[in-house]
């Protein structure tokens, strides 16, 4: 496997963060939802089955969110953490140009750091799950 395949897989995993974050209920949401009842119009047992499924999904998503945070905290440089957090984790993601400006670095340095951050993330996420999926562990 090449570095490019590892980086691409790391990006795929990081791009899923938003979904887990929403499922875990840790993102911004609108305060009003209209006049909808929280209880469905069908049989109550079906509601509790769905409720149990939703709770299980939320707990699983919360665990996934924690895996992302843990992996990012294991990165070797604070700049790597800053890049990945602001490209994938925060709600208002920053452009590459803005990240370069914030870090006061040139384009070549930025992409070198970004590549290293992705490779380190691939190694740290769930103790190397990305590398294992690619047959490297």
Helices and strands as residue ranges (DSSP letters): H 3-15, H 17-24, H 44-73, H 78-84, I 85-89, H 96-103, H 107-124, G 125-127, H 129-133
